[in-house]
Amino acid sequence: MTKLTIVANIKAYPDKIGLVKSELLKLIDVTRAEQGCINYDLHQDNDDPAHFMFYENWESRELWQTHMGAPHLAAYMEATDGAVEEFTLNEMTIIG
């Protein structure tokens, strides 16, 4: 199996930064306990507090896909509905 790296960028609306941050923080411990999660690290931009980034590594794409269907992720989506201005996700493979 090939490991999978995920880089997820989340940009909150300026008046929703606190809400988005608190909901993102709720995902960390439960996701780190999931099968296949190697690391799941949340970052916040030093110059733009509305920009958050998850750097994740998974044992396989299949186990990451299971994570994507998890109830806690659905709860995050519901709680932050209308609070996220932009979201991008990149599936990446280490090459060096």
URSUL-V458948 format. One record per backbone hydrogen bond with DSSP energy under -0.5 kcal/mol. NH is the residue of the N-H (numbers start at 1). CO is the residue of the C=O. If there is no record, write none. Layout:
BEGIN
nh=NH co=CO
nh=NH co=CO
END
This chain:
BEGIN
nh=4 co=58
nh=5 co=92
nh=6 co=56
nh=7 co=90
nh=8 co=6
nh=8 co=54
nh=9 co=7
nh=9 co=88
nh=10 co=8
nh=10 co=52
nh=11 co=86
nh=12 co=10
nh=12 co=50
nh=13 co=83
nh=16 co=13
nh=17 co=14
nh=20 co=16
nh=21 co=17
nh=22 co=18
nh=23 co=19
nh=24 co=20
nh=25 co=21
nh=26 co=22
nh=27 co=23
nh=27 co=24
nh=28 co=24
nh=28 co=25
nh=29 co=25
nh=30 co=26
nh=31 co=27
nh=32 co=28
nh=33 co=29
nh=34 co=31
nh=37 co=34
nh=38 co=36
nh=38 co=57
nh=39 co=57
nh=41 co=55
nh=42 co=40
nh=43 co=53
nh=45 co=48
nh=45 co=51
nh=51 co=48
nh=52 co=10
nh=52 co=50
nh=53 co=43
nh=54 co=8
nh=55 co=41
nh=56 co=6
nh=56 co=54
nh=57 co=39
nh=58 co=4
nh=59 co=36
nh=64 co=60
nh=65 co=61
nh=66 co=62
nh=67 co=63
nh=68 co=64
nh=69 co=65
nh=69 co=66
nh=70 co=67
nh=73 co=70
nh=74 co=70
nh=75 co=71
nh=76 co=72
nh=77 co=73
nh=78 co=74
nh=79 co=75
nh=80 co=76
nh=81 co=78
nh=83 co=80
nh=84 co=80
nh=85 co=11
nh=85 co=83
nh=86 co=11
nh=88 co=9
nh=90 co=7
nh=92 co=5
nh=92 co=90
END
